[in-house]
Amino acid sequence: MKAMLSHEPGGPETLKLTEIDTPKPGPGQVLIAVKAAGVNFPDTLIIKDLYQFKPPRPFAPGGEVAGIIESVGDNVTGLAPGDRVLAGGVNGGYATHFVADAARTNKIPDSMPFDEAAGFMLTYGTSHYALKNRANIQPGESLFILGAAGGVGAAAIELGKAFGAKVVAGVSSEEKAEFCRELGADETLIYPRELDRDSQKALSGEIKKLCGGEGANVIYDAVGGDYAEPAVRALAWEGRFLVVGFPAGIPKIPLNLTLLKSCQIVGVFWGAFTMRNPQLNAEYVEEMFRFYEEGKIRPRITAAFPLEDAAQALNMLQERKATGKVVLTV
């Protein structure tokens, strides 16, 4: 098999296409011939040793794949060679073959293309868990999304609408705003790429205005940095601020804001949730597939690269040029 391996900490340019032995699935595992792999922001961190998990080197990044099962290990039931599936893990996806735990492998509908399947679980899983479990979002509430044109942000738009919320998409350009409107966002807000104190105050005012009433009931922050504090200031009474990611930097939030608004700052670590509560996660996955078959959610694959061009795909994410979902094809 071939894989884009990280041999030392560094940027996307350090990945090397390497030929290695094809592994065999162990008990409770399946071997998948990969057809497409999702590209996600955590992939840019894990190769720099900046992610929560640090796999032993050499390793391939990539936490989600779609393909066809080639073989199964002992004690695997419900899955067989030839099944079309998606699967996930911490790493290993940027490769022609992927060993997955059967418990984290799902058959996909015949109507679901492999590229959409590869871009499905991490983004929708993260956003579904964030909105349903961590925010307990309710029909009629307002949802403001920072980084709404990215992978998880785009998923949050569609899921927010599926849950009956008013969705306001925050983005950095008119091109991204148009993309969010196509996804179903009720309103869009274009924020500056750099913020001073005056523009932070203006951003808070715009969020409140577009969300109506006192402000946003739920804020989904996939950006961080200088955008987080003005977003918290734009929360309504008893609002919920979802910490999803921080490509713009890890923010520092004055905690007096939580007292004044009686609001919550809530962490979203979907990967750990899937391992700690697999039964509830399975129920959430079932609902997501139902939403997909009902046409309420669908990954927008806006860029696809061959496996050997993984560095280009990762650079697109690092430079925040991506809209929707980026995938590698095998």
NUNU-478107 format. One line per 3 residues: their letters; for each residue z, y negated, x of C-alpha. Coordinates in nm, 4 decimals. Example, Ala and Ser with C-alpha at 12.3 -4.5 7.8 and 13.67 -1.06 7.14 Angstrom:
2
as	0.7800/0.4500/1.2300; 0.7140/0.1060/1.3670
***
This chain:
330
mka	0.0000/0.0000/0.0000; -0.0284/-0.3661/0.0962; 0.2313/-0.6390/0.0564
mls	0.2811/-1.0040/0.1482; 0.5913/-0.9689/0.3631; 0.8505/-1.2190/0.4804
hep	0.9439/-1.1244/0.8362; 1.1506/-1.4378/0.9091; 1.2936/-1.7293/0.7096
ggp	1.0365/-1.9985/0.6439; 0.7824/-2.1474/0.4083; 0.4925/-1.9786/0.2287
etl	0.2788/-1.9884/0.5434; 0.5107/-1.7314/0.7077; 0.4113/-1.4541/0.4647
klt	0.1854/-1.1893/0.6187; -0.0354/-0.9343/0.4428; 0.0957/-0.6050/0.5795
eid	0.0053/-0.2403/0.5232; 0.3086/-0.0173/0.4698; 0.3854/0.3267/0.3323
tpk	0.3673/0.3537/-0.0463; 0.7190/0.4320/-0.1703; 0.8119/0.7095/-0.4094
pgp	1.0226/0.6423/-0.7169; 1.3774/0.7736/-0.7036; 1.5895/0.8932/-0.9964
gqv	1.5662/0.6494/-1.2859; 1.2731/0.4651/-1.1271; 0.8982/0.4271/-1.1793
lia	0.6162/0.3425/-0.9394; 0.3802/0.0773/-1.0770; 0.0280/0.0049/-0.9558
vka	0.0455/-0.3724/-0.9754; -0.2342/-0.5591/-1.1551; -0.0690/-0.9031/-1.1578
agv	0.2498/-1.0619/-1.0228; 0.4235/-1.3718/-1.1512; 0.4848/-1.6614/-0.9111
nfp	0.8129/-1.8461/-0.9687; 1.0134/-2.1203/-0.8012; 1.2876/-1.8789/-0.6850
dtl	1.0187/-1.7096/-0.4734; 0.9936/-2.0287/-0.2656; 1.3698/-2.0161/-0.2072
iik	1.4193/-1.6479/-0.1316; 1.1786/-1.6552/0.1655; 1.3827/-1.9446/0.3131
dly	1.7152/-1.7619/0.2616; 1.8125/-2.0284/0.0057; 1.8371/-1.8019/-0.2991
qfk	2.1485/-1.6356/-0.4437; 2.0262/-1.2969/-0.3174; 1.9110/-1.2340/0.0397
ppr	1.7160/-0.9063/0.0694; 1.6982/-0.7389/0.4104; 1.3762/-0.8169/0.5983
pfa	1.0958/-0.7497/0.5938; 1.0548/-0.7931/0.2190; 0.7943/-0.9138/-0.0267
pgg	0.8980/-1.1937/-0.2638; 0.8130/-1.1723/-0.6315; 1.0450/-1.0820/-0.9173
eva	0.8015/-0.9862/-1.1932; 0.4933/-0.7658/-1.2135; 0.2633/-0.6052/-1.4662
gii	0.0536/-0.2964/-1.4149; 0.0146/0.0741/-1.4807; 0.2755/0.3399/-1.4070
esv	0.1496/0.5788/-1.1364; 0.4485/0.8118/-1.1191; 0.8047/0.8449/-1.2446
gdn	1.1238/0.9677/-1.0813; 1.3762/1.2150/-1.2148; 1.5715/1.1375/-1.5299
vtg	1.3159/0.8893/-1.6637; 1.2522/0.9120/-2.0364; 1.0270/0.7066/-2.2599
lap	0.7905/0.6110/-1.9771; 0.5002/0.8096/-1.8310; 0.2086/0.7726/-1.5893
gdr	-0.0664/0.5652/-1.7470; 0.1689/0.3400/-1.9457; 0.0891/-0.0322/-1.9361
vla	0.4134/-0.2086/-1.8452; 0.5840/-0.5159/-1.7126; 0.8875/-0.4944/-1.4884
ggv	1.1184/-0.7132/-1.2869; 1.3586/-0.7255/-0.9976; 1.4824/-0.9627/-0.7312
ngg	1.1848/-0.9165/-0.4980; 0.8989/-0.6848/-0.4039; 0.6385/-0.8030/-0.6528
yat	0.3834/-0.9502/-0.4114; 0.2350/-0.6095/-0.3415; -0.0132/-0.3512/-0.4631
hfv	0.2730/-0.1202/-0.5693; 0.6212/-0.1875/-0.7037; 0.9182/0.0454/-0.7566
ada	1.1100/-0.0608/-1.0666; 1.4196/0.0614/-1.2426; 1.3102/0.2282/-1.5633
art	1.5805/0.0312/-1.7459; 1.4067/-0.2932/-1.6423; 1.0577/-0.1729/-1.7301
nki	0.9018/-0.2474/-2.0693; 0.5835/-0.1211/-2.2264; 0.3534/-0.4056/-2.3234
pds	0.1363/-0.4395/-2.6340; -0.2242/-0.3267/-2.5947; -0.3274/-0.6828/-2.6822
mpf	-0.1316/-0.8353/-2.3902; -0.3409/-0.8936/-2.0745; -0.1789/-0.8090/-1.7404
dea	-0.1750/-1.1720/-1.6215; 0.0126/-1.2826/-1.9333; 0.2496/-0.9883/-1.8989
agf	0.3222/-1.0824/-1.5365; 0.4055/-1.4347/-1.6482; 0.6168/-1.3348/-1.9447
mlt	0.9603/-1.1967/-1.8710; 1.1201/-1.4329/-1.6201; 1.0155/-1.7599/-1.7824
ygt	1.0654/-1.6587/-2.1442; 1.3709/-1.4500/-2.0596; 1.5339/-1.7463/-1.8840
shy	1.4505/-1.9939/-2.1594; 1.5382/-1.7575/-2.4447; 1.8784/-1.6822/-2.2898
alk	1.9338/-2.0527/-2.2206; 1.8546/-2.1736/-2.5711; 1.9870/-1.8871/-2.7801
nra	2.2886/-1.7678/-2.5848; 2.4051/-2.0600/-2.3699; 2.3144/-2.3509/-2.6005
niq	2.3302/-2.1738/-2.9386; 2.0524/-2.4078/-3.0504; 2.0226/-2.4567/-3.4256
pge	1.7320/-2.5450/-3.6562; 1.6932/-2.9215/-3.6838; 1.8636/-2.9989/-3.3511
slf	1.6845/-3.2016/-3.0851; 1.5914/-3.0479/-2.7500; 1.4886/-3.2515/-2.4444
ilg	1.3266/-3.0596/-2.1570; 1.3078/-3.1883/-1.7989; 1.0153/-3.0302/-1.6136
aag	0.8568/-2.9265/-1.9410; 0.5122/-2.8480/-1.7995; 0.6369/-2.5858/-1.5525
gvg	0.6755/-2.2157/-1.6200; 1.0260/-2.2109/-1.7697; 0.9793/-2.5543/-1.9253
aaa	0.6632/-2.4516/-2.1082; 0.8434/-2.1402/-2.2331; 1.1298/-2.3601/-2.3533
iel	0.8881/-2.5728/-2.5581; 0.7527/-2.2728/-2.7473; 1.0929/-2.1098/-2.7913
gka	1.2506/-2.4380/-2.8997; 0.9907/-2.4617/-3.1755; 1.0404/-2.0950/-3.2659
fga	1.4123/-2.1664/-3.3101; 1.3366/-2.4647/-3.5337; 1.4285/-2.7498/-3.2979
kvv	1.2662/-3.0885/-3.2501; 1.1225/-3.0681/-2.8975; 1.0799/-3.3654/-2.6628
agv	0.8995/-3.2738/-2.3391; 0.9794/-3.4686/-2.0213; 0.7074/-3.4651/-1.7552
sse	0.5767/-3.6688/-1.4604; 0.2151/-3.7348/-1.5670; -0.0090/-3.7855/-1.8685
eka	-0.1991/-3.4664/-1.7803; 0.1248/-3.2691/-1.8062; 0.2180/-3.4519/-2.1269
efc	-0.1091/-3.3455/-2.2871; -0.0441/-2.9866/-2.1822; 0.2992/-2.9995/-2.3496
rel	0.1549/-3.1402/-2.6702; -0.0891/-2.8487/-2.6772; 0.2122/-2.6152/-2.6531
gad	0.3668/-2.7767/-2.9602; 0.6000/-3.0482/-2.8260; 0.6817/-3.3029/-3.0964
etl	0.7157/-3.5901/-2.8467; 0.6503/-3.6415/-2.4772; 0.8178/-3.8670/-2.2227
iyp	0.6616/-3.9487/-1.8859; 0.9309/-4.0245/-1.6283; 0.8763/-4.1810/-1.2820
rel	0.8619/-3.9590/-0.9761; 1.1425/-4.1606/-0.8154; 1.4406/-4.3165/-0.9918
drd	1.6630/-4.6141/-0.9076; 1.9649/-4.7129/-1.1184; 1.7597/-4.9333/-1.3515
sqk	1.4997/-4.6619/-1.4150; 1.7774/-4.4048/-1.4666; 1.9242/-4.6266/-1.7384
als	1.5806/-4.6722/-1.8936; 1.5244/-4.2956/-1.8890; 1.8493/-4.2363/-2.0785
gei	1.7451/-4.4890/-2.3389; 1.4037/-4.3282/-2.3857; 1.5518/-3.9800/-2.4259
kkl	1.7947/-4.1065/-2.6907; 1.5195/-4.2924/-2.8731; 1.2789/-3.9986/-2.8867
cgg	1.5494/-3.7462/-2.9782; 1.6758/-3.9676/-3.2602; 2.0279/-4.0468/-3.3682
ega	2.2854/-4.0345/-3.0904; 2.0643/-3.8514/-2.8442; 1.9697/-3.4964/-2.7551
nvi	2.1720/-3.2068/-2.8900; 2.0468/-2.9852/-2.6066; 1.9035/-3.0817/-2.2682
yda	1.7207/-2.8180/-2.0653; 1.7176/-2.9292/-1.7014; 1.4742/-2.7436/-1.4781
vgg	1.4456/-3.0373/-1.2336; 1.7893/-3.1595/-1.1217; 1.8165/-3.4355/-0.8612
dya	1.8404/-3.7955/-0.9844; 1.7179/-3.6925/-1.3307; 2.0281/-3.4958/-1.4261
epa	2.2823/-3.7767/-1.4682; 2.0665/-3.9967/-1.6959; 1.9896/-3.6867/-1.9007
vra	2.3603/-3.6097/-1.9440; 2.4131/-3.9719/-2.0480; 2.1502/-3.9172/-2.3189
law	2.3372/-3.6250/-2.4770; 2.4622/-3.6553/-2.8334; 2.8230/-3.5834/-2.9317
egr	2.9061/-3.2203/-2.8509; 2.5696/-3.1813/-2.6800; 2.4899/-2.9015/-2.4335
flv	2.3349/-2.9614/-2.0916; 2.1651/-2.6498/-1.9543; 2.1550/-2.6130/-1.5751
vgf	1.8374/-2.4120/-1.5123; 1.7092/-2.5233/-1.1707; 1.6975/-2.8099/-0.9251
pag	1.3703/-2.8392/-0.7291; 1.4451/-3.2141/-0.7008; 1.7859/-3.1412/-0.5451
ipk	2.1356/-3.0371/-0.6565; 2.2821/-3.3226/-0.8621; 2.6365/-3.4555/-0.8761
ipl	2.7504/-3.5329/-1.2307; 3.0444/-3.7675/-1.3081; 3.2694/-3.5435/-1.5159
nlt	3.4008/-3.8349/-1.7199; 3.0704/-3.8171/-1.9092; 3.1645/-3.4769/-2.0493
llk	3.4920/-3.6186/-2.1819; 3.3306/-3.9226/-2.3431; 3.0741/-3.7115/-2.5269
scq	3.2836/-3.3972/-2.5712; 2.9766/-3.2235/-2.4293; 2.9231/-2.9109/-2.2230
ivg	2.7498/-2.8505/-1.8898; 2.6381/-2.4893/-1.9057; 2.4981/-2.2718/-1.6281
vfw	2.1980/-2.0471/-1.6938; 2.1719/-1.7394/-1.4688; 1.9515/-1.5063/-1.6676
gaf	1.9093/-1.2506/-1.3897; 2.2828/-1.1857/-1.3666; 2.3083/-1.1747/-1.7467
tmr	2.0486/-0.8949/-1.7656; 2.2577/-0.6832/-1.5286; 2.5945/-0.7651/-1.6881
npq	2.4866/-0.7225/-2.0499; 2.1747/-0.5005/-2.0608; 2.2235/-0.4068/-2.4263
lna	2.2194/-0.7665/-2.5510; 1.9324/-0.8459/-2.3152; 1.7322/-0.5586/-2.4693
eyv	1.7816/-0.7188/-2.8106; 1.6582/-1.0512/-2.6738; 1.3530/-0.8846/-2.5165
eem	1.2713/-0.7236/-2.8503; 1.2831/-1.0652/-3.0185; 1.0589/-1.2174/-2.7498
frf	0.7950/-0.9476/-2.7968; 0.8132/-1.0088/-3.1717; 0.7576/-1.3820/-3.1135
yee	0.4583/-1.2951/-2.8918; 0.2995/-1.0688/-3.1532; 0.3599/-1.3375/-3.4177
gki	0.1752/-1.5892/-3.1992; 0.4793/-1.8138/-3.1494; 0.4845/-1.7739/-2.7701
rpr	0.2143/-1.6951/-2.5159; 0.2127/-1.7518/-2.1387; -0.0412/-2.0147/-2.0354
ita	-0.1932/-1.8861/-1.7115; -0.3247/-2.2032/-1.5499; -0.3853/-2.0716/-1.1968
afp	-0.4510/-1.7274/-1.0499; -0.4784/-1.6350/-0.6828; -0.5578/-1.3071/-0.5055
led	-0.2590/-1.1399/-0.3402; -0.3577/-1.2553/0.0089; -0.3500/-1.6211/-0.1049
aaq	0.0145/-1.6075/-0.2133; 0.0977/-1.9032/0.0142; -0.1378/-2.1284/-0.1842
aln	0.0283/-2.0259/-0.5079; 0.3767/-2.0941/-0.3706; 0.2712/-2.4312/-0.2313
mlq	0.1464/-2.5292/-0.5757; 0.4977/-2.4693/-0.7110; 0.6731/-2.6382/-0.4185
erk	0.4606/-2.9498/-0.4603; 0.5286/-2.9489/-0.8379; 0.1580/-2.9433/-0.9153
atg	0.1692/-2.6404/-1.1426; 0.1516/-2.6484/-1.5193; 0.2258/-2.3365/-1.7195
kvv	0.2251/-2.0123/-1.5256; 0.0808/-1.9211/-1.1848; 0.0077/-1.5559/-1.1043
ltv	-0.1271/-1.3358/-0.8268; -0.3928/-1.0803/-0.9158; -0.4276/-0.7430/-0.7483
***
